[in-house]
């Protein structure tokens, strides 16, 4: 198995390839030859030890797609040659109420993340900046054969992170109105899903440079500069839903004022704090909710929906040798809208 080793350093620079053996797969395992891996901001956090929990050598990557090369004796869902994706977690207790509902991402004992987490066997999980990975079949998702593998990668984190709460809060009702805060990897997919659901979409951003992309390329109906008070006031009481993908600190009361009565605000980004006046909720029966990734069943539903509706993320394909530059660009927001590493061709 080939891993990209990221040394303990302030820059998080990729230094050399680390060889490890895959070993024998378990009876319920699927062995994948990785073809592509999406680049998520979580990769920056982990490689640079932003939370102080990184265990080096770190192998990032939790938007993994590949081709099945071997299956365990008990595996029934997949066969050699199938296209398969692996997302943000690779294990869970499988016994709690949430795992029983195929919502392993909310496992009561904590899901085992795909990267840099302690697994039940005492090993540290290593992600998709690799040539192969072995995963229990429960945590694998089938990628429809006619869906391009490179385009499937961002769906396994960015895609499911917005799709899951959109479905839970019934943002798939044609004719309703949706606001999307932030136009990055998550935000652009929220726009694409919203359009497929038949919603009227308003994009909120601090950057005027994203206006043309939002309206012309992604098909949003309106674009609003969130720092412009007049533009924001003009949107008062106009939206049924808002999905907030922004991770930087920003005010919340001004967005709550844009919701109609009984409107819902869903937070999927991770600002350092959330501050809002209780009146923002009380007046108008409004609610605020959080959401993290998505469950196993809904992840498969999302992949099938994207194949059916031909919903494709906007990506920039890179080689693994370019990853350090890509991480720097990601920090600066210089990507439209997701980097995807061509693992298969990078390691030839």
Short mmCIF file of the C-alpha atoms (twelve columns), coordinates in Angstrom:
data_MODEL
# 
_entry.id   MODEL 
# 
loop_
_atom_site.group_PDB 
_atom_site.id 
_atom_site.type_symbol 
_atom_site.label_atom_id 
_atom_site.label_alt_id 
_atom_site.label_comp_id 
_atom_site.label_asym_id 
_atom_site.label_seq_id 
_atom_site.Cartn_x 
_atom_site.Cartn_y 
_atom_site.Cartn_z 
_atom_site.pdbx_PDB_model_num 
ATOM 1   C CA . UNK A 1   0.000   0.000   0.000   1 
ATOM 2   C CA . UNK A 2   1.302   3.461   -0.844  1 
ATOM 3   C CA . UNK A 3   0.572   6.373   1.449   1 
ATOM 4   C CA . UNK A 4   1.596   9.974   1.108   1 
ATOM 5   C CA . UNK A 5   3.336   10.766  4.377   1 
ATOM 6   C CA . UNK A 6   2.772   14.224  5.760   1 
ATOM 7   C CA . UNK A 7   5.496   15.036  8.291   1 
ATOM 8   C CA . UNK A 8   4.947   16.891  11.556  1 
ATOM 9   C CA . UNK A 9   5.636   20.466  10.489  1 
ATOM 10  C CA . UNK A 10  4.027   23.874  10.466  1 
ATOM 11  C CA . UNK A 11  3.641   23.745  6.708   1 
ATOM 12  C CA . UNK A 12  2.144   20.271  6.543   1 
ATOM 13  C CA . UNK A 13  4.261   19.542  3.482   1 
ATOM 14  C CA . UNK A 14  4.103   16.171  1.746   1 
ATOM 15  C CA . UNK A 15  7.572   14.715  1.951   1 
ATOM 16  C CA . UNK A 16  7.853   11.144  0.740   1 
ATOM 17  C CA . UNK A 17  5.950   7.967   0.025   1 
ATOM 18  C CA . UNK A 18  5.501   5.539   2.886   1 
ATOM 19  C CA . UNK A 19  5.163   1.870   2.016   1 
ATOM 20  C CA . UNK A 20  2.849   -0.284  4.110   1 
ATOM 21  C CA . UNK A 21  1.334   -3.684  3.576   1 
ATOM 22  C CA . UNK A 22  -2.410  -4.110  3.247   1 
ATOM 23  C CA . UNK A 23  -2.380  -7.628  4.628   1 
ATOM 24  C CA . UNK A 24  -5.296  -10.034 4.342   1 
ATOM 25  C CA . UNK A 25  -8.790  -8.574  4.193   1 
ATOM 26  C CA . UNK A 26  -11.485 -9.617  6.633   1 
ATOM 27  C CA . UNK A 27  -14.534 -11.658 5.697   1 
ATOM 28  C CA . UNK A 28  -16.747 -8.522  5.618   1 
ATOM 29  C CA . UNK A 29  -14.192 -6.236  3.982   1 
ATOM 30  C CA . UNK A 30  -13.888 -4.664  0.554   1 
ATOM 31  C CA . UNK A 31  -10.459 -3.876  -0.902  1 
ATOM 32  C CA . UNK A 32  -10.430 -0.875  -3.222  1 
ATOM 33  C CA . UNK A 33  -7.887  0.324   -5.730  1 
ATOM 34  C CA . UNK A 34  -8.283  4.074   -5.246  1 
ATOM 35  C CA . UNK A 35  -8.665  6.038   -8.466  1 
ATOM 36  C CA . UNK A 36  -9.553  9.495   -7.090  1 
ATOM 37  C CA . UNK A 37  -9.774  11.377  -3.815  1 
ATOM 38  C CA . UNK A 38  -11.357 14.745  -3.127  1 
ATOM 39  C CA . UNK A 39  -9.531  17.417  -1.130  1 
ATOM 40  C CA . UNK A 40  -11.487 18.748  1.863   1 
ATOM 41  C CA . UNK A 41  -10.587 21.498  4.331   1 
ATOM 42  C CA . UNK A 42  -10.439 18.714  6.918   1 
ATOM 43  C CA . UNK A 43  -7.207  17.695  5.188   1 
ATOM 44  C CA . UNK A 44  -5.734  21.095  6.047   1 
ATOM 45  C CA . UNK A 45  -6.914  20.822  9.655   1 
ATOM 46  C CA . UNK A 46  -5.451  17.355  10.125  1 
ATOM 47  C CA . UNK A 47  -2.120  17.793  8.350   1 
ATOM 48  C CA . UNK A 48  -1.446  21.069  10.150  1 
ATOM 49  C CA . UNK A 49  -2.659  19.795  13.512  1 
ATOM 50  C CA . UNK A 50  -5.149  22.654  13.869  1 
ATOM 51  C CA . UNK A 51  -7.031  20.868  16.653  1 
ATOM 52  C CA . UNK A 52  -3.932  19.457  18.351  1 
ATOM 53  C CA . UNK A 53  -5.016  15.851  17.786  1 
ATOM 54  C CA . UNK A 54  -3.043  14.801  14.700  1 
ATOM 55  C CA . UNK A 55  -1.124  11.539  14.896  1 
ATOM 56  C CA . UNK A 56  1.763   11.507  12.439  1 
ATOM 57  C CA . UNK A 57  2.346   10.268  9.814   1 
ATOM 58  C CA . UNK A 58  -1.004  11.615  8.673   1 
ATOM 59  C CA . UNK A 59  -2.653  10.278  5.521   1 
ATOM 60  C CA . UNK A 60  -5.560  12.610  4.624   1 
ATOM 61  C CA . UNK A 61  -8.482  12.129  2.294   1 
ATOM 62  C CA . UNK A 62  -12.084 11.137  3.069   1 
ATOM 63  C CA . UNK A 63  -13.711 11.581  -0.340  1 
ATOM 64  C CA . UNK A 64  -12.488 8.278   -1.744  1 
ATOM 65  C CA . UNK A 65  -13.559 6.506   -4.915  1 
ATOM 66  C CA . UNK A 66  -12.137 3.402   -6.486  1 
ATOM 67  C CA . UNK A 67  -12.639 0.008   -8.049  1 
ATOM 68  C CA . UNK A 68  -13.176 -3.185  -6.057  1 
ATOM 69  C CA . UNK A 69  -10.170 -5.497  -6.381  1 
ATOM 70  C CA . UNK A 70  -11.102 -8.100  -3.753  1 
ATOM 71  C CA . UNK A 71  -13.985 -8.886  -1.399  1 
ATOM 72  C CA . UNK A 72  -14.231 -10.918 1.793   1 
ATOM 73  C CA . UNK A 73  -16.103 -14.223 1.922   1 
ATOM 74  C CA . UNK A 74  -19.203 -12.697 3.559   1 
ATOM 75  C CA . UNK A 75  -19.513 -9.672  1.271   1 
ATOM 76  C CA . UNK A 76  -22.753 -9.700  -0.717  1 
ATOM 77  C CA . UNK A 77  -23.279 -6.073  -1.750  1 
ATOM 78  C CA . UNK A 78  -20.173 -5.695  -3.919  1 
ATOM 79  C CA . UNK A 79  -18.107 -7.682  -6.372  1 
ATOM 80  C CA . UNK A 80  -14.760 -7.284  -8.086  1 
ATOM 81  C CA . UNK A 81  -14.903 -4.463  -10.635 1 
ATOM 82  C CA . UNK A 82  -17.640 -2.454  -8.941  1 
ATOM 83  C CA . UNK A 83  -17.221 1.303   -8.525  1 
ATOM 84  C CA . UNK A 84  -17.334 2.191   -4.843  1 
ATOM 85  C CA . UNK A 85  -17.029 5.284   -2.674  1 
ATOM 86  C CA . UNK A 86  -15.904 5.721   0.941   1 
ATOM 87  C CA . UNK A 87  -16.745 8.878   2.866   1 
ATOM 88  C CA . UNK A 88  -15.998 10.471  6.199   1 
ATOM 89  C CA . UNK A 89  -16.212 7.443   8.503   1 
ATOM 90  C CA . UNK A 90  -15.164 3.783   8.292   1 
ATOM 91  C CA . UNK A 91  -16.455 2.247   11.514  1 
ATOM 92  C CA . UNK A 92  -19.052 2.636   14.272  1 
ATOM 93  C CA . UNK A 93  -20.526 0.610   17.108  1 
ATOM 94  C CA . UNK A 94  -23.293 -0.755  14.805  1 
ATOM 95  C CA . UNK A 95  -25.412 -1.321  17.900  1 
ATOM 96  C CA . UNK A 96  -26.809 2.045   19.073  1 
ATOM 97  C CA . UNK A 97  -30.112 3.610   18.021  1 
ATOM 98  C CA . UNK A 98  -28.414 5.785   15.396  1 
ATOM 99  C CA . UNK A 99  -26.453 2.958   13.798  1 
ATOM 100 C CA . UNK A 100 -29.731 1.014   13.772  1 
ATOM 101 C CA . UNK A 101 -31.205 3.779   11.602  1 
ATOM 102 C CA . UNK A 102 -28.203 3.753   9.217   1 
ATOM 103 C CA . UNK A 103 -27.134 7.076   10.731  1 
ATOM 104 C CA . UNK A 104 -23.705 5.837   11.819  1 
ATOM 105 C CA . UNK A 105 -22.356 9.378   11.509  1 
ATOM 106 C CA . UNK A 106 -24.177 10.097  14.795  1 
ATOM 107 C CA . UNK A 107 -23.084 6.855   16.489  1 
ATOM 108 C CA . UNK A 108 -23.535 7.180   20.271  1 
ATOM 109 C CA . UNK A 109 -20.018 5.910   20.874  1 
ATOM 110 C CA . UNK A 110 -18.602 8.131   18.150  1 
ATOM 111 C CA . UNK A 111 -18.003 7.111   14.530  1 
ATOM 112 C CA . UNK A 112 -14.456 6.198   13.522  1 
ATOM 113 C CA . UNK A 113 -13.344 8.849   11.042  1 
ATOM 114 C CA . UNK A 114 -11.645 7.817   7.823   1 
ATOM 115 C CA . UNK A 115 -8.528  9.812   8.694   1 
ATOM 116 C CA . UNK A 116 -6.499  10.131  11.879  1 
ATOM 117 C CA . UNK A 117 -8.923  8.302   14.181  1 
ATOM 118 C CA . UNK A 118 -8.306  5.425   16.566  1 
ATOM 119 C CA . UNK A 119 -9.999  2.307   15.212  1 
ATOM 120 C CA . UNK A 120 -11.263 -0.588  17.336  1 
ATOM 121 C CA . UNK A 121 -8.143  -2.640  16.568  1 
ATOM 122 C CA . UNK A 122 -5.876  0.089   17.959  1 
ATOM 123 C CA . UNK A 123 -4.624  1.325   14.590  1 
ATOM 124 C CA . UNK A 124 -4.869  4.900   13.324  1 
ATOM 125 C CA . UNK A 125 -7.055  5.267   10.254  1 
ATOM 126 C CA . UNK A 126 -5.409  6.427   7.045   1 
ATOM 127 C CA . UNK A 127 -7.297  7.999   4.195   1 
ATOM 128 C CA . UNK A 128 -7.476  8.315   0.459   1 
ATOM 129 C CA . UNK A 129 -4.163  9.933   -0.443  1 
ATOM 130 C CA . UNK A 130 -3.239  6.297   -1.013  1 
ATOM 131 C CA . UNK A 131 -3.239  3.654   -3.690  1 
ATOM 132 C CA . UNK A 132 -5.528  1.203   -1.858  1 
ATOM 133 C CA . UNK A 133 -7.838  1.011   1.117   1 
ATOM 134 C CA . UNK A 134 -9.668  -1.819  2.898   1 
ATOM 135 C CA . UNK A 135 -13.069 -0.986  4.408   1 
ATOM 136 C CA . UNK A 136 -15.936 -2.970  5.914   1 
ATOM 137 C CA . UNK A 137 -18.664 -3.251  3.272   1 
ATOM 138 C CA . UNK A 138 -21.145 -1.408  5.528   1 
ATOM 139 C CA . UNK A 139 -19.265 1.853   4.965   1 
ATOM 140 C CA . UNK A 140 -18.958 1.531   1.192   1 
ATOM 141 C CA . UNK A 141 -21.377 3.124   -1.265  1 
ATOM 142 C CA . UNK A 142 -22.062 1.974   -4.792  1 
ATOM 143 C CA . UNK A 143 -21.262 4.527   -7.484  1 
ATOM 144 C CA . UNK A 144 -23.502 4.097   -10.538 1 
ATOM 145 C CA . UNK A 145 -21.482 2.758   -13.464 1 
ATOM 146 C CA . UNK A 146 -22.276 5.705   -15.735 1 
ATOM 147 C CA . UNK A 147 -21.232 8.310   -13.154 1 
ATOM 148 C CA . UNK A 148 -17.618 9.546   -13.638 1 
ATOM 149 C CA . UNK A 149 -15.431 8.454   -10.736 1 
ATOM 150 C CA . UNK A 150 -13.596 11.785  -10.456 1 
ATOM 151 C CA . UNK A 151 -16.902 13.646  -10.134 1 
ATOM 152 C CA . UNK A 152 -18.235 11.232  -7.527  1 
ATOM 153 C CA . UNK A 153 -15.457 11.997  -5.026  1 
ATOM 154 C CA . UNK A 154 -16.757 15.373  -3.709  1 
ATOM 155 C CA . UNK A 155 -20.210 13.897  -3.170  1 
ATOM 156 C CA . UNK A 156 -18.886 11.676  -0.367  1 
ATOM 157 C CA . UNK A 157 -18.319 14.604  1.994   1 
ATOM 158 C CA . UNK A 158 -19.290 17.955  0.472   1 
ATOM 159 C CA . UNK A 159 -22.300 16.489  -1.314  1 
ATOM 160 C CA . UNK A 160 -23.791 14.407  1.475   1 
ATOM 161 C CA . UNK A 161 -23.147 17.172  4.039   1 
ATOM 162 C CA . UNK A 162 -25.641 19.440  2.266   1 
ATOM 163 C CA . UNK A 163 -27.936 16.768  0.797   1 
ATOM 164 C CA . UNK A 164 -28.705 15.151  4.160   1 
ATOM 165 C CA . UNK A 165 -30.126 18.232  5.945   1 
ATOM 166 C CA . UNK A 166 -31.831 19.415  2.787   1 
ATOM 167 C CA . UNK A 167 -33.807 16.170  2.676   1 
ATOM 168 C CA . UNK A 168 -34.386 16.059  6.453   1 
ATOM 169 C CA . UNK A 169 -35.844 19.574  6.465   1 
ATOM 170 C CA . UNK A 170 -37.871 19.024  3.299   1 
ATOM 171 C CA . UNK A 171 -35.917 21.416  1.128   1 
ATOM 172 C CA . UNK A 172 -36.923 19.269  -1.838  1 
ATOM 173 C CA . UNK A 173 -40.346 20.873  -2.195  1 
ATOM 174 C CA . UNK A 174 -40.689 22.563  -5.614  1 
ATOM 175 C CA . UNK A 175 -41.627 26.220  -5.514  1 
ATOM 176 C CA . UNK A 176 -40.079 26.914  -2.086  1 
ATOM 177 C CA . UNK A 177 -37.222 29.385  -1.651  1 
ATOM 178 C CA . UNK A 178 -33.724 28.567  -0.402  1 
ATOM 179 C CA . UNK A 179 -30.826 30.785  0.625   1 
ATOM 180 C CA . UNK A 180 -27.291 29.395  0.379   1 
ATOM 181 C CA . UNK A 181 -24.591 31.116  2.445   1 
ATOM 182 C CA . UNK A 182 -21.135 30.625  0.951   1 
ATOM 183 C CA . UNK A 183 -20.261 29.414  -2.534  1 
ATOM 184 C CA . UNK A 184 -17.481 26.879  -2.060  1 
ATOM 185 C CA . UNK A 185 -17.285 23.101  -2.210  1 
ATOM 186 C CA . UNK A 186 -20.449 22.626  -0.140  1 
ATOM 187 C CA . UNK A 187 -22.332 25.734  -1.244  1 
ATOM 188 C CA . UNK A 188 -22.122 25.098  -4.968  1 
ATOM 189 C CA . UNK A 189 -23.552 21.598  -4.465  1 
ATOM 190 C CA . UNK A 190 -26.372 23.000  -2.327  1 
ATOM 191 C CA . UNK A 191 -27.231 25.249  -5.283  1 
ATOM 192 C CA . UNK A 192 -27.162 22.305  -7.698  1 
ATOM 193 C CA . UNK A 193 -29.355 20.172  -5.439  1 
ATOM 194 C CA . UNK A 194 -31.732 23.088  -4.878  1 
ATOM 195 C CA . UNK A 195 -32.176 23.630  -8.600  1 
ATOM 196 C CA . UNK A 196 -32.787 19.905  -9.115  1 
ATOM 197 C CA . UNK A 197 -35.461 20.079  -6.381  1 
ATOM 198 C CA . UNK A 198 -37.179 22.975  -8.146  1 
ATOM 199 C CA . UNK A 199 -36.369 25.642  -5.563  1 
ATOM 200 C CA . UNK A 200 -35.804 29.348  -6.053  1 
ATOM 201 C CA . UNK A 201 -32.168 29.897  -5.014  1 
ATOM 202 C CA . UNK A 202 -30.506 32.970  -3.545  1 
ATOM 203 C CA . UNK A 203 -26.737 32.863  -2.979  1 
ATOM 204 C CA . UNK A 204 -25.218 35.013  -0.231  1 
ATOM 205 C CA . UNK A 205 -21.534 35.847  -0.419  1 
ATOM 206 C CA . UNK A 206 -19.066 38.494  0.670   1 
ATOM 207 C CA . UNK A 207 -17.334 38.345  -2.716  1 
ATOM 208 C CA . UNK A 208 -18.819 40.076  -5.777  1 
ATOM 209 C CA . UNK A 209 -16.432 38.022  -7.923  1 
ATOM 210 C CA . UNK A 210 -18.694 35.005  -7.406  1 
ATOM 211 C CA . UNK A 211 -21.802 36.655  -8.806  1 
ATOM 212 C CA . UNK A 212 -21.390 35.585  -12.419 1 
ATOM 213 C CA . UNK A 213 -20.552 32.001  -11.444 1 
ATOM 214 C CA . UNK A 214 -23.569 31.790  -9.140  1 
ATOM 215 C CA . UNK A 215 -26.052 33.154  -11.657 1 
ATOM 216 C CA . UNK A 216 -24.720 32.101  -15.045 1 
ATOM 217 C CA . UNK A 217 -22.918 28.837  -14.389 1 
ATOM 218 C CA . UNK A 218 -24.741 27.360  -11.388 1 
ATOM 219 C CA . UNK A 219 -28.171 28.760  -12.208 1 
ATOM 220 C CA . UNK A 220 -28.977 30.585  -8.974  1 
ATOM 221 C CA . UNK A 221 -31.908 32.988  -9.235  1 
ATOM 222 C CA . UNK A 222 -30.410 35.807  -7.141  1 
ATOM 223 C CA . UNK A 223 -27.036 36.842  -5.758  1 
ATOM 224 C CA . UNK A 224 -26.743 39.025  -2.661  1 
ATOM 225 C CA . UNK A 225 -23.659 40.627  -1.132  1 
ATOM 226 C CA . UNK A 226 -24.201 39.850  2.547   1 
ATOM 227 C CA . UNK A 227 -22.300 42.935  3.722   1 
ATOM 228 C CA . UNK A 228 -24.675 45.232  1.788   1 
ATOM 229 C CA . UNK A 229 -27.381 46.265  4.255   1 
ATOM 230 C CA . UNK A 230 -29.782 47.454  1.565   1 
ATOM 231 C CA . UNK A 231 -29.557 44.196  -0.378  1 
ATOM 232 C CA . UNK A 232 -30.107 42.223  2.816   1 
ATOM 233 C CA . UNK A 233 -33.105 44.307  3.915   1 
ATOM 234 C CA . UNK A 234 -34.697 43.793  0.525   1 
ATOM 235 C CA . UNK A 235 -34.684 40.030  1.193   1 
ATOM 236 C CA . UNK A 236 -36.518 40.236  4.540   1 
ATOM 237 C CA . UNK A 237 -39.114 37.488  5.171   1 
ATOM 238 C CA . UNK A 238 -38.560 35.952  1.744   1 
ATOM 239 C CA . UNK A 239 -36.979 32.519  2.307   1 
ATOM 240 C CA . UNK A 240 -38.384 29.200  3.475   1 
ATOM 241 C CA . UNK A 241 -34.946 27.750  4.183   1 
ATOM 242 C CA . UNK A 242 -31.341 28.803  4.577   1 
ATOM 243 C CA . UNK A 243 -28.371 26.453  4.496   1 
ATOM 244 C CA . UNK A 244 -25.177 27.967  5.879   1 
ATOM 245 C CA . UNK A 245 -21.940 26.468  4.532   1 
ATOM 246 C CA . UNK A 246 -19.617 29.245  5.731   1 
ATOM 247 C CA . UNK A 247 -16.985 28.320  8.312   1 
ATOM 248 C CA . UNK A 248 -15.707 31.818  9.021   1 
ATOM 249 C CA . UNK A 249 -17.277 33.802  11.863  1 
ATOM 250 C CA . UNK A 250 -20.271 35.826  10.707  1 
ATOM 251 C CA . UNK A 251 -23.479 37.357  12.147  1 
ATOM 252 C CA . UNK A 252 -26.615 35.239  12.324  1 
ATOM 253 C CA . UNK A 253 -29.463 37.576  13.262  1 
ATOM 254 C CA . UNK A 254 -29.391 39.276  9.879   1 
ATOM 255 C CA . UNK A 255 -29.957 35.942  8.163   1 
ATOM 256 C CA . UNK A 256 -32.721 34.868  10.542  1 
ATOM 257 C CA . UNK A 257 -34.605 38.018  9.520   1 
ATOM 258 C CA . UNK A 258 -34.682 36.744  5.946   1 
ATOM 259 C CA . UNK A 259 -36.705 33.646  6.837   1 
ATOM 260 C CA . UNK A 260 -40.448 33.487  6.468   1 
ATOM 261 C CA . UNK A 261 -42.598 32.381  9.406   1 
ATOM 262 C CA . UNK A 262 -41.679 28.817  10.475  1 
ATOM 263 C CA . UNK A 263 -38.533 29.035  8.318   1 
ATOM 264 C CA . UNK A 264 -35.512 26.826  8.978   1 
ATOM 265 C CA . UNK A 265 -31.838 27.764  9.173   1 
ATOM 266 C CA . UNK A 266 -29.400 24.837  8.889   1 
ATOM 267 C CA . UNK A 267 -25.751 25.152  9.856   1 
ATOM 268 C CA . UNK A 268 -23.265 22.813  8.141   1 
ATOM 269 C CA . UNK A 269 -20.207 25.062  8.316   1 
ATOM 270 C CA . UNK A 270 -18.169 25.366  11.512  1 
ATOM 271 C CA . UNK A 271 -17.649 28.958  12.715  1 
ATOM 272 C CA . UNK A 272 -15.982 29.320  16.106  1 
ATOM 273 C CA . UNK A 273 -19.263 30.436  17.705  1 
ATOM 274 C CA . UNK A 274 -22.937 31.031  16.978  1 
ATOM 275 C CA . UNK A 275 -24.535 34.151  18.441  1 
ATOM 276 C CA . UNK A 276 -28.086 35.254  17.859  1 
ATOM 277 C CA . UNK A 277 -30.899 36.932  19.729  1 
ATOM 278 C CA . UNK A 278 -33.668 34.630  21.020  1 
ATOM 279 C CA . UNK A 279 -36.118 37.053  19.437  1 
ATOM 280 C CA . UNK A 280 -34.758 35.946  16.037  1 
ATOM 281 C CA . UNK A 281 -36.304 32.552  16.737  1 
ATOM 282 C CA . UNK A 282 -39.346 33.496  18.766  1 
ATOM 283 C CA . UNK A 283 -40.721 35.969  16.255  1 
ATOM 284 C CA . UNK A 284 -41.905 33.890  13.371  1 
ATOM 285 C CA . UNK A 285 -41.579 30.361  14.852  1 
ATOM 286 C CA . UNK A 286 -38.162 30.043  13.259  1 
ATOM 287 C CA . UNK A 287 -35.712 27.253  13.986  1 
ATOM 288 C CA . UNK A 288 -31.981 26.668  13.707  1 
ATOM 289 C CA . UNK A 289 -30.438 23.243  13.241  1 
ATOM 290 C CA . UNK A 290 -27.021 21.655  12.738  1 
ATOM 291 C CA . UNK A 291 -25.990 18.708  10.594  1 
ATOM 292 C CA . UNK A 292 -22.856 16.630  10.053  1 
ATOM 293 C CA . UNK A 293 -22.188 14.535  6.936   1 
ATOM 294 C CA . UNK A 294 -24.973 11.982  6.415   1 
ATOM 295 C CA . UNK A 295 -26.166 8.435   6.935   1 
ATOM 296 C CA . UNK A 296 -25.377 5.347   4.908   1 
ATOM 297 C CA . UNK A 297 -28.792 4.927   3.286   1 
ATOM 298 C CA . UNK A 298 -29.153 8.576   2.326   1 
ATOM 299 C CA . UNK A 299 -25.607 8.622   0.935   1 
ATOM 300 C CA . UNK A 300 -26.586 5.895   -1.523  1 
ATOM 301 C CA . UNK A 301 -29.813 7.740   -2.331  1 
ATOM 302 C CA . UNK A 302 -27.800 10.886  -3.062  1 
ATOM 303 C CA . UNK A 303 -25.402 9.082   -5.408  1 
ATOM 304 C CA . UNK A 304 -28.298 7.517   -7.307  1 
ATOM 305 C CA . UNK A 305 -30.110 10.880  -7.439  1 
ATOM 306 C CA . UNK A 306 -27.033 12.610  -8.851  1 
ATOM 307 C CA . UNK A 307 -26.676 9.945   -11.519 1 
ATOM 308 C CA . UNK A 308 -30.357 10.171  -12.443 1 
ATOM 309 C CA . UNK A 309 -30.439 13.980  -12.575 1 
ATOM 310 C CA . UNK A 310 -26.903 14.342  -13.969 1 
ATOM 311 C CA . UNK A 311 -25.776 16.522  -11.077 1 
ATOM 312 C CA . UNK A 312 -22.009 16.937  -11.299 1 
ATOM 313 C CA . UNK A 313 -19.706 18.829  -8.917  1 
ATOM 314 C CA . UNK A 314 -17.425 21.470  -10.402 1 
ATOM 315 C CA . UNK A 315 -13.892 20.132  -9.929  1 
ATOM 316 C CA . UNK A 316 -10.240 20.754  -10.713 1 
ATOM 317 C CA . UNK A 317 -8.293  17.522  -11.189 1 
ATOM 318 C CA . UNK A 318 -4.749  17.507  -9.818  1 
ATOM 319 C CA . UNK A 319 -1.910  15.050  -9.302  1 
ATOM 320 C CA . UNK A 320 -0.784  13.999  -5.830  1 
ATOM 321 C CA . UNK A 321 2.490   15.816  -6.509  1 
ATOM 322 C CA . UNK A 322 0.523   19.103  -6.564  1 
ATOM 323 C CA . UNK A 323 -1.173  18.569  -3.198  1 
ATOM 324 C CA . UNK A 324 0.847   21.120  -1.205  1 
ATOM 325 C CA . UNK A 325 0.008   23.883  -3.681  1 
ATOM 326 C CA . UNK A 326 -3.617  22.727  -3.689  1 
ATOM 327 C CA . UNK A 327 -3.870  22.928  0.108   1 
ATOM 328 C CA . UNK A 328 -2.455  26.469  0.025   1 
ATOM 329 C CA . UNK A 329 -4.970  27.451  -2.640  1 
ATOM 330 C CA . UNK A 330 -7.770  25.838  -0.651  1 
ATOM 331 C CA . UNK A 331 -6.880  27.969  2.366   1 
ATOM 332 C CA . UNK A 332 -7.123  31.053  0.147   1 
ATOM 333 C CA . UNK A 333 -10.412 29.926  -1.378  1 
ATOM 334 C CA . UNK A 334 -8.757  29.664  -4.780  1 
ATOM 335 C CA . UNK A 335 -10.641 26.679  -6.208  1 
ATOM 336 C CA . UNK A 336 -13.849 26.268  -8.205  1 
ATOM 337 C CA . UNK A 337 -15.066 24.344  -6.374  1 
ATOM 338 C CA . UNK A 338 -13.319 21.132  -5.309  1 
ATOM 339 C CA . UNK A 339 -9.879  19.693  -5.926  1 
ATOM 340 C CA . UNK A 340 -9.857  16.015  -6.851  1 
ATOM 341 C CA . UNK A 341 -6.623  14.048  -6.861  1 
ATOM 342 C CA . UNK A 342 -6.136  11.663  -9.769  1 
ATOM 343 C CA . UNK A 343 -4.548  8.981   -7.587  1 
ATOM 344 C CA . UNK A 344 -4.443  6.262   -10.232 1 
ATOM 345 C CA . UNK A 345 -2.413  8.266   -12.738 1 
ATOM 346 C CA . UNK A 346 -0.316  10.076  -10.125 1 
ATOM 347 C CA . UNK A 347 1.215   6.852   -8.843  1 
ATOM 348 C CA . UNK A 348 2.035   5.237   -12.182 1 
# 
